[in-house]
Amino acid sequence: MKAHRPEKRLERAEWCSRARSMAKRGQELPQTKLLDLDIVSIRSAAKQRDNLRKHIRENLSNEALAKQYGVHVRTIEKCLAYETGSHVI
């Protein structure tokens, strides 16, 4: 007669959760090219880039310059294309 042992099997969801939490990730993998600090640096640079784009869009775009000088956007475009003020260097 066999002794009764309690069921030690895990439910599938729990097994998947444990497997994911114990799996090697990031720098622990041998094929990793980027270190954790590299990733932080890349994300920081991307955030700076996005902030610069926002600044350019809000302050240095043709629309922003036109609003700043109180003229139409096309006037700014003509200045930049040397159609207007071509004598100014």
Jmol script that loads the backbone (N, CA, C; Angstrom):
load data "model"
ATOM      1  N   MET A   1       0.832  -1.172   0.000  1.00  0.00           N
ATOM      2  CA  MET A   1       0.000   0.000   0.000  1.00  0.00           C
ATOM      3  C   MET A   1       0.885   1.247   0.000  1.00  0.00           C
ATOM      4  N   LYS A   2       0.610   2.175  -0.911  1.00  0.00           N
ATOM      5  CA  LYS A   2       1.402   3.388  -1.029  1.00  0.00           C
ATOM      6  C   LYS A   2       0.885   4.435  -0.064  1.00  0.00           C
ATOM      7  N   ALA A   3       1.830   5.199   0.466  1.00  0.00           N
ATOM      8  CA  ALA A   3       1.434   6.297   1.358  1.00  0.00           C
ATOM      9  C   ALA A   3       0.905   7.439   0.501  1.00  0.00           C
ATOM     10  N   HIS A   4      -0.093   8.080   1.006  1.00  0.00           N
ATOM     11  CA  HIS A   4      -0.698   9.193   0.273  1.00  0.00           C
ATOM     12  C   HIS A   4       0.186  10.444   0.404  1.00  0.00           C
ATOM     13  N   ARG A   5       0.606  10.987  -0.733  1.00  0.00           N
ATOM     14  CA  ARG A   5       1.395  12.218  -0.717  1.00  0.00           C
ATOM     15  C   ARG A   5       0.528  13.340  -1.275  1.00  0.00           C
ATOM     16  N   PRO A   6       0.636  14.506  -0.671  1.00  0.00           N
ATOM     17  CA  PRO A   6      -0.150  15.628  -1.196  1.00  0.00           C
ATOM     18  C   PRO A   6       0.352  16.024  -2.588  1.00  0.00           C
ATOM     19  N   GLU A   7      -0.529  16.544  -3.387  1.00  0.00           N
ATOM     20  CA  GLU A   7      -0.211  16.982  -4.751  1.00  0.00           C
ATOM     21  C   GLU A   7       0.742  18.175  -4.686  1.00  0.00           C
ATOM     22  N   LYS A   8       1.924  18.071  -5.316  1.00  0.00           N
ATOM     23  CA  LYS A   8       2.905  19.152  -5.296  1.00  0.00           C
ATOM     24  C   LYS A   8       2.964  19.887  -6.629  1.00  0.00           C
ATOM     25  N   ARG A   9       2.090  19.571  -7.522  1.00  0.00           N
ATOM     26  CA  ARG A   9       2.106  20.193  -8.841  1.00  0.00           C
ATOM     27  C   ARG A   9       1.578  21.626  -8.762  1.00  0.00           C
ATOM     28  N   LEU A  10       2.183  22.475  -9.538  1.00  0.00           N
ATOM     29  CA  LEU A  10       1.757  23.871  -9.593  1.00  0.00           C
ATOM     30  C   LEU A  10       0.721  24.055 -10.696  1.00  0.00           C
ATOM     31  N   GLU A  11      -0.135  25.010 -10.470  1.00  0.00           N
ATOM     32  CA  GLU A  11      -1.057  25.400 -11.534  1.00  0.00           C
ATOM     33  C   GLU A  11      -0.225  26.025 -12.657  1.00  0.00           C
ATOM     34  N   ARG A  12      -0.717  25.968 -13.873  1.00  0.00           N
ATOM     35  CA  ARG A  12       0.037  26.476 -15.020  1.00  0.00           C
ATOM     36  C   ARG A  12       0.375  27.954 -14.866  1.00  0.00           C
ATOM     37  N   ALA A  13      -0.573  28.765 -14.445  1.00  0.00           N
ATOM     38  CA  ALA A  13      -0.338  30.206 -14.305  1.00  0.00           C
ATOM     39  C   ALA A  13       0.765  30.485 -13.289  1.00  0.00           C
ATOM     40  N   GLU A  14       0.752  29.771 -12.182  1.00  0.00           N
ATOM     41  CA  GLU A  14       1.772  29.971 -11.157  1.00  0.00           C
ATOM     42  C   GLU A  14       3.133  29.504 -11.662  1.00  0.00           C
ATOM     43  N   TRP A  15       3.159  28.379 -12.375  1.00  0.00           N
ATOM     44  CA  TRP A  15       4.414  27.887 -12.918  1.00  0.00           C
ATOM     45  C   TRP A  15       5.003  28.898 -13.902  1.00  0.00           C
ATOM     46  N   CYS A  16       4.162  29.448 -14.797  1.00  0.00           N
ATOM     47  CA  CYS A  16       4.629  30.443 -15.768  1.00  0.00           C
ATOM     48  C   CYS A  16       5.161  31.685 -15.062  1.00  0.00           C
ATOM     49  N   SER A  17       4.471  32.107 -14.021  1.00  0.00           N
ATOM     50  CA  SER A  17       4.892  33.288 -13.274  1.00  0.00           C
ATOM     51  C   SER A  17       6.254  33.052 -12.621  1.00  0.00           C
ATOM     52  N   ARG A  18       6.418  31.904 -11.994  1.00  0.00           N
ATOM     53  CA  ARG A  18       7.698  31.588 -11.360  1.00  0.00           C
ATOM     54  C   ARG A  18       8.810  31.449 -12.389  1.00  0.00           C
ATOM     55  N   ALA A  19       8.517  30.812 -13.504  1.00  0.00           N
ATOM     56  CA  ALA A  19       9.526  30.624 -14.546  1.00  0.00           C
ATOM     57  C   ALA A  19       9.994  31.977 -15.074  1.00  0.00           C
ATOM     58  N   ARG A  20       9.050  32.906 -15.288  1.00  0.00           N
ATOM     59  CA  ARG A  20       9.407  34.232 -15.769  1.00  0.00           C
ATOM     60  C   ARG A  20      10.250  34.986 -14.745  1.00  0.00           C
ATOM     61  N   SER A  21       9.900  34.879 -13.479  1.00  0.00           N
ATOM     62  CA  SER A  21      10.620  35.637 -12.455  1.00  0.00           C
ATOM     63  C   SER A  21      12.021  35.083 -12.207  1.00  0.00           C
ATOM     64  N   MET A  22      12.252  33.818 -12.501  1.00  0.00           N
ATOM     65  CA  MET A  22      13.566  33.220 -12.265  1.00  0.00           C
ATOM     66  C   MET A  22      14.440  33.197 -13.511  1.00  0.00           C
ATOM     67  N   ALA A  23      13.892  33.560 -14.651  1.00  0.00           N
ATOM     68  CA  ALA A  23      14.655  33.526 -15.897  1.00  0.00           C
ATOM     69  C   ALA A  23      15.726  34.609 -15.901  1.00  0.00           C
ATOM     70  N   LYS A  24      16.834  34.312 -16.553  1.00  0.00           N
ATOM     71  CA  LYS A  24      17.891  35.312 -16.689  1.00  0.00           C
ATOM     72  C   LYS A  24      17.406  36.424 -17.599  1.00  0.00           C
ATOM     73  N   ARG A  25      17.814  37.644 -17.279  1.00  0.00           N
ATOM     74  CA  ARG A  25      17.414  38.795 -18.061  1.00  0.00           C
ATOM     75  C   ARG A  25      18.569  39.775 -18.146  1.00  0.00           C
ATOM     76  N   GLY A  26      18.556  40.584 -19.205  1.00  0.00           N
ATOM     77  CA  GLY A  26      19.518  41.674 -19.331  1.00  0.00           C
ATOM     78  C   GLY A  26      20.960  41.223 -19.323  1.00  0.00           C
ATOM     79  N   GLN A  27      21.747  41.797 -18.436  1.00  0.00           N
ATOM     80  CA  GLN A  27      23.188  41.537 -18.364  1.00  0.00           C
ATOM     81  C   GLN A  27      23.518  40.103 -17.993  1.00  0.00           C
ATOM     82  N   GLU A  28      22.568  39.377 -17.456  1.00  0.00           N
ATOM     83  CA  GLU A  28      22.831  37.993 -17.061  1.00  0.00           C
ATOM     84  C   GLU A  28      22.942  37.070 -18.277  1.00  0.00           C
ATOM     85  N   LEU A  29      22.447  37.508 -19.422  1.00  0.00           N
ATOM     86  CA  LEU A  29      22.492  36.691 -20.626  1.00  0.00           C
ATOM     87  C   LEU A  29      23.836  36.866 -21.336  1.00  0.00           C
ATOM     88  N   PRO A  30      24.378  35.797 -21.897  1.00  0.00           N
ATOM     89  CA  PRO A  30      25.696  35.887 -22.532  1.00  0.00           C
ATOM     90  C   PRO A  30      25.705  36.703 -23.829  1.00  0.00           C
ATOM     91  N   GLN A  31      24.575  36.806 -24.527  1.00  0.00           N
ATOM     92  CA  GLN A  31      24.529  37.522 -25.806  1.00  0.00           C
ATOM     93  C   GLN A  31      24.215  39.007 -25.650  1.00  0.00           C
ATOM     94  N   THR A  32      24.135  39.484 -24.432  1.00  0.00           N
ATOM     95  CA  THR A  32      23.791  40.879 -24.186  1.00  0.00           C
ATOM     96  C   THR A  32      24.851  41.825 -24.730  1.00  0.00           C
ATOM     97  N   LYS A  33      24.401  42.856 -25.430  1.00  0.00           N
ATOM     98  CA  LYS A  33      25.313  43.853 -25.988  1.00  0.00           C
ATOM     99  C   LYS A  33      25.350  45.117 -25.125  1.00  0.00           C
ATOM    100  N   LEU A  34      24.219  45.456 -24.512  1.00  0.00           N
ATOM    101  CA  LEU A  34      24.128  46.684 -23.721  1.00  0.00           C
ATOM    102  C   LEU A  34      24.098  46.374 -22.228  1.00  0.00           C
ATOM    103  N   LEU A  35      24.835  47.176 -21.483  1.00  0.00           N
ATOM    104  CA  LEU A  35      24.781  47.079 -20.025  1.00  0.00           C
ATOM    105  C   LEU A  35      23.589  47.895 -19.524  1.00  0.00           C
ATOM    106  N   ASP A  36      23.204  47.668 -18.274  1.00  0.00           N
ATOM    107  CA  ASP A  36      22.074  48.408 -17.706  1.00  0.00           C
ATOM    108  C   ASP A  36      22.324  49.910 -17.744  1.00  0.00           C
ATOM    109  N   LEU A  37      23.563  50.323 -17.472  1.00  0.00           N
ATOM    110  CA  LEU A  37      23.891  51.750 -17.512  1.00  0.00           C
ATOM    111  C   LEU A  37      23.780  52.321 -18.919  1.00  0.00           C
ATOM    112  N   ASP A  38      24.092  51.499 -19.916  1.00  0.00           N
ATOM    113  CA  ASP A  38      23.936  51.935 -21.306  1.00  0.00           C
ATOM    114  C   ASP A  38      22.467  52.222 -21.612  1.00  0.00           C
ATOM    115  N   ILE A  39      21.598  51.365 -21.145  1.00  0.00           N
ATOM    116  CA  ILE A  39      20.164  51.526 -21.382  1.00  0.00           C
ATOM    117  C   ILE A  39      19.654  52.788 -20.709  1.00  0.00           C
ATOM    118  N   VAL A  40      20.101  53.031 -19.485  1.00  0.00           N
ATOM    119  CA  VAL A  40      19.702  54.253 -18.774  1.00  0.00           C
ATOM    120  C   VAL A  40      20.181  55.475 -19.544  1.00  0.00           C
ATOM    121  N   SER A  41      21.406  55.430 -20.043  1.00  0.00           N
ATOM    122  CA  SER A  41      21.972  56.540 -20.798  1.00  0.00           C
ATOM    123  C   SER A  41      21.200  56.774 -22.101  1.00  0.00           C
ATOM    124  N   ILE A  42      20.844  55.713 -22.804  1.00  0.00           N
ATOM    125  CA  ILE A  42      20.084  55.821 -24.051  1.00  0.00           C
ATOM    126  C   ILE A  42      18.720  56.445 -23.785  1.00  0.00           C
ATOM    127  N   ARG A  43      18.058  55.994 -22.744  1.00  0.00           N
ATOM    128  CA  ARG A  43      16.731  56.538 -22.422  1.00  0.00           C
ATOM    129  C   ARG A  43      16.825  58.007 -22.027  1.00  0.00           C
ATOM    130  N   SER A  44      17.881  58.361 -21.318  1.00  0.00           N
ATOM    131  CA  SER A  44      18.081  59.757 -20.932  1.00  0.00           C
ATOM    132  C   SER A  44      18.321  60.621 -22.164  1.00  0.00           C
ATOM    133  N   ALA A  45      19.142  60.146 -23.089  1.00  0.00           N
ATOM    134  CA  ALA A  45      19.414  60.890 -24.316  1.00  0.00           C
ATOM    135  C   ALA A  45      18.142  61.062 -25.146  1.00  0.00           C
ATOM    136  N   ALA A  46      17.323  60.036 -25.211  1.00  0.00           N
ATOM    137  CA  ALA A  46      16.069  60.124 -25.955  1.00  0.00           C
ATOM    138  C   ALA A  46      15.125  61.139 -25.321  1.00  0.00           C
ATOM    139  N   LYS A  47      15.119  61.184 -23.997  1.00  0.00           N
ATOM    140  CA  LYS A  47      14.264  62.154 -23.303  1.00  0.00           C
ATOM    141  C   LYS A  47      14.752  63.580 -23.575  1.00  0.00           C
ATOM    142  N   GLN A  48      16.079  63.780 -23.560  1.00  0.00           N
ATOM    143  CA  GLN A  48      16.641  65.091 -23.888  1.00  0.00           C
ATOM    144  C   GLN A  48      16.290  65.474 -25.317  1.00  0.00           C
ATOM    145  N   ARG A  49      16.387  64.526 -26.237  1.00  0.00           N
ATOM    146  CA  ARG A  49      16.045  64.778 -27.635  1.00  0.00           C
ATOM    147  C   ARG A  49      14.586  65.207 -27.764  1.00  0.00           C
ATOM    148  N   ASP A  50      13.695  64.521 -27.063  1.00  0.00           N
ATOM    149  CA  ASP A  50      12.280  64.876 -27.119  1.00  0.00           C
ATOM    150  C   ASP A  50      12.032  66.263 -26.549  1.00  0.00           C
ATOM    151  N   ASN A  51      12.747  66.600 -25.470  1.00  0.00           N
ATOM    152  CA  ASN A  51      12.605  67.939 -24.889  1.00  0.00           C
ATOM    153  C   ASN A  51      13.109  69.014 -25.847  1.00  0.00           C
ATOM    154  N   LEU A  52      14.217  68.736 -26.545  1.00  0.00           N
ATOM    155  CA  LEU A  52      14.742  69.684 -27.535  1.00  0.00           C
ATOM    156  C   LEU A  52      13.772  69.861 -28.697  1.00  0.00           C
ATOM    157  N   ARG A  53      13.195  68.770 -29.160  1.00  0.00           N
ATOM    158  CA  ARG A  53      12.212  68.865 -30.238  1.00  0.00           C
ATOM    159  C   ARG A  53      11.024  69.726 -29.825  1.00  0.00           C
ATOM    160  N   LYS A  54      10.583  69.531 -28.602  1.00  0.00           N
ATOM    161  CA  LYS A  54       9.459  70.326 -28.086  1.00  0.00           C
ATOM    162  C   LYS A  54       9.846  71.803 -28.041  1.00  0.00           C
ATOM    163  N   HIS A  55      11.058  72.100 -27.559  1.00  0.00           N
ATOM    164  CA  HIS A  55      11.534  73.477 -27.491  1.00  0.00           C
ATOM    165  C   HIS A  55      11.602  74.098 -28.892  1.00  0.00           C
ATOM    166  N   ILE A  56      12.132  73.358 -29.839  1.00  0.00           N
ATOM    167  CA  ILE A  56      12.229  73.859 -31.211  1.00  0.00           C
ATOM    168  C   ILE A  56      10.841  74.117 -31.784  1.00  0.00           C
ATOM    169  N   ARG A  57       9.938  73.164 -31.585  1.00  0.00           N
ATOM    170  CA  ARG A  57       8.586  73.303 -32.105  1.00  0.00           C
ATOM    171  C   ARG A  57       7.882  74.525 -31.513  1.00  0.00           C
ATOM    172  N   GLU A  58       8.077  74.749 -30.221  1.00  0.00           N
ATOM    173  CA  GLU A  58       7.363  75.828 -29.537  1.00  0.00           C
ATOM    174  C   GLU A  58       8.025  77.191 -29.696  1.00  0.00           C
ATOM    175  N   ASN A  59       9.344  77.254 -29.890  1.00  0.00           N
ATOM    176  CA  ASN A  59      10.052  78.531 -29.894  1.00  0.00           C
ATOM    177  C   ASN A  59      10.792  78.872 -31.185  1.00  0.00           C
ATOM    178  N   LEU A  60      11.178  77.884 -31.948  1.00  0.00           N
ATOM    179  CA  LEU A  60      12.034  78.152 -33.095  1.00  0.00           C
ATOM    180  C   LEU A  60      11.429  77.732 -34.435  1.00  0.00           C
ATOM    181  N   SER A  61      10.233  77.196 -34.444  1.00  0.00           N
ATOM    182  CA  SER A  61       9.607  76.804 -35.699  1.00  0.00           C
ATOM    183  C   SER A  61       9.185  78.050 -36.471  1.00  0.00           C
ATOM    184  N   ASN A  62       8.905  77.881 -37.745  1.00  0.00           N
ATOM    185  CA  ASN A  62       8.446  79.007 -38.551  1.00  0.00           C
ATOM    186  C   ASN A  62       7.174  79.616 -37.969  1.00  0.00           C
ATOM    187  N   GLU A  63       6.278  78.769 -37.492  1.00  0.00           N
ATOM    188  CA  GLU A  63       5.038  79.260 -36.891  1.00  0.00           C
ATOM    189  C   GLU A  63       5.321  80.076 -35.633  1.00  0.00           C
ATOM    190  N   ALA A  64       6.238  79.587 -34.803  1.00  0.00           N
ATOM    191  CA  ALA A  64       6.574  80.304 -33.569  1.00  0.00           C
ATOM    192  C   ALA A  64       7.253  81.631 -33.879  1.00  0.00           C
ATOM    193  N   LEU A  65       8.149  81.641 -34.864  1.00  0.00           N
ATOM    194  CA  LEU A  65       8.821  82.888 -35.248  1.00  0.00           C
ATOM    195  C   LEU A  65       7.816  83.890 -35.815  1.00  0.00           C
ATOM    196  N   ALA A  66       6.872  83.405 -36.635  1.00  0.00           N
ATOM    197  CA  ALA A  66       5.851  84.290 -37.197  1.00  0.00           C
ATOM    198  C   ALA A  66       5.014  84.916 -36.085  1.00  0.00           C
ATOM    199  N   LYS A  67       4.664  84.120 -35.122  1.00  0.00           N
ATOM    200  CA  LYS A  67       3.878  84.640 -33.988  1.00  0.00           C
ATOM    201  C   LYS A  67       4.704  85.653 -33.190  1.00  0.00           C
ATOM    202  N   GLN A  68       5.977  85.351 -32.986  1.00  0.00           N
ATOM    203  CA  GLN A  68       6.867  86.231 -32.227  1.00  0.00           C
ATOM    204  C   GLN A  68       7.024  87.595 -32.902  1.00  0.00           C
ATOM    205  N   TYR A  69       7.136  87.602 -34.231  1.00  0.00           N
ATOM    206  CA  TYR A  69       7.339  88.853 -34.954  1.00  0.00           C
ATOM    207  C   TYR A  69       6.034  89.465 -35.473  1.00  0.00           C
ATOM    208  N   GLY A  70       4.932  88.784 -35.268  1.00  0.00           N
ATOM    209  CA  GLY A  70       3.637  89.316 -35.670  1.00  0.00           C
ATOM    210  C   GLY A  70       3.434  89.350 -37.170  1.00  0.00           C
ATOM    211  N   VAL A  71       3.963  88.369 -37.860  1.00  0.00           N
ATOM    212  CA  VAL A  71       3.804  88.289 -39.308  1.00  0.00           C
ATOM    213  C   VAL A  71       3.233  86.921 -39.674  1.00  0.00           C
ATOM    214  N   HIS A  72       2.932  86.768 -40.963  1.00  0.00           N
ATOM    215  CA  HIS A  72       2.412  85.498 -41.451  1.00  0.00           C
ATOM    216  C   HIS A  72       3.559  84.496 -41.595  1.00  0.00           C
ATOM    217  N   VAL A  73       3.228  83.229 -41.513  1.00  0.00           N
ATOM    218  CA  VAL A  73       4.231  82.171 -41.635  1.00  0.00           C
ATOM    219  C   VAL A  73       4.942  82.253 -42.987  1.00  0.00           C
ATOM    220  N   ARG A  74       4.216  82.573 -44.027  1.00  0.00           N
ATOM    221  CA  ARG A  74       4.818  82.665 -45.358  1.00  0.00           C
ATOM    222  C   ARG A  74       5.888  83.752 -45.414  1.00  0.00           C
ATOM    223  N   THR A  75       5.720  84.824 -44.636  1.00  0.00           N
ATOM    224  CA  THR A  75       6.738  85.879 -44.579  1.00  0.00           C
ATOM    225  C   THR A  75       8.043  85.332 -44.019  1.00  0.00           C
ATOM    226  N   ILE A  76       7.946  84.516 -42.991  1.00  0.00           N
ATOM    227  CA  ILE A  76       9.140  83.876 -42.407  1.00  0.00           C
ATOM    228  C   ILE A  76       9.770  82.955 -43.443  1.00  0.00           C
ATOM    229  N   GLU A  77       8.951  82.179 -44.144  1.00  0.00           N
ATOM    230  CA  GLU A  77       9.476  81.265 -45.152  1.00  0.00           C
ATOM    231  C   GLU A  77      10.196  82.019 -46.264  1.00  0.00           C
ATOM    232  N   LYS A  78       9.644  83.174 -46.679  1.00  0.00           N
ATOM    233  CA  LYS A  78      10.281  83.978 -47.725  1.00  0.00           C
ATOM    234  C   LYS A  78      11.620  84.545 -47.250  1.00  0.00           C
ATOM    235  N   CYS A  79      11.685  84.947 -45.975  1.00  0.00           N
ATOM    236  CA  CYS A  79      12.960  85.436 -45.420  1.00  0.00           C
ATOM    237  C   CYS A  79      14.017  84.339 -45.449  1.00  0.00           C
ATOM    238  N   LEU A  80      13.637  83.158 -45.072  1.00  0.00           N
ATOM    239  CA  LEU A  80      14.583  82.044 -45.016  1.00  0.00           C
ATOM    240  C   LEU A  80      15.019  81.580 -46.402  1.00  0.00           C
ATOM    241  N   ALA A  81      14.156  81.793 -47.405  1.00  0.00           N
ATOM    242  CA  ALA A  81      14.485  81.400 -48.770  1.00  0.00           C
ATOM    243  C   ALA A  81      15.152  82.550 -49.537  1.00  0.00           C
ATOM    244  N   TYR A  82      15.445  83.646 -48.845  1.00  0.00           N
ATOM    245  CA  TYR A  82      16.076  84.839 -49.436  1.00  0.00           C
ATOM    246  C   TYR A  82      15.214  85.461 -50.548  1.00  0.00           C
ATOM    247  N   GLU A  83      13.901  85.247 -50.487  1.00  0.00           N
ATOM    248  CA  GLU A  83      12.991  85.925 -51.411  1.00  0.00           C
ATOM    249  C   GLU A  83      12.725  87.335 -50.927  1.00  0.00           C
ATOM    250  N   THR A  84      12.734  87.504 -49.613  1.00  0.00           N
ATOM    251  CA  THR A  84      12.589  88.807 -48.985  1.00  0.00           C
ATOM    252  C   THR A  84      13.869  89.115 -48.256  1.00  0.00           C
ATOM    253  N   GLY A  85      14.342  90.342 -48.381  1.00  0.00           N
ATOM    254  CA  GLY A  85      15.560  90.743 -47.653  1.00  0.00           C
ATOM    255  C   GLY A  85      16.803  90.087 -48.172  1.00  0.00           C
ATOM    256  N   SER A  86      16.856  89.840 -49.461  1.00  0.00           N
ATOM    257  CA  SER A  86      18.030  89.153 -50.023  1.00  0.00           C
ATOM    258  C   SER A  86      19.287  90.002 -49.935  1.00  0.00           C
ATOM    259  N   HIS A  87      19.099  91.299 -49.729  1.00  0.00           N
ATOM    260  CA  HIS A  87      20.253  92.188 -49.601  1.00  0.00           C
ATOM    261  C   HIS A  87      20.909  92.110 -48.229  1.00  0.00           C
ATOM    262  N   VAL A  88      20.204  91.502 -47.252  1.00  0.00           N
ATOM    263  CA  VAL A  88      20.730  91.374 -45.885  1.00  0.00           C
ATOM    264  C   VAL A  88      21.519  90.083 -45.787  1.00  0.00           C
ATOM    265  N   ILE A  89      22.727  90.209 -45.260  1.00  0.00           N
ATOM    266  CA  ILE A  89      23.596  89.041 -45.161  1.00  0.00           C
ATOM    267  C   ILE A  89      23.352  88.307 -43.865  1.00  0.00           C
TER     268      ILE A  89
END
end "model"
wireframe off; spacefill off
backbone 0.3
color backbone group
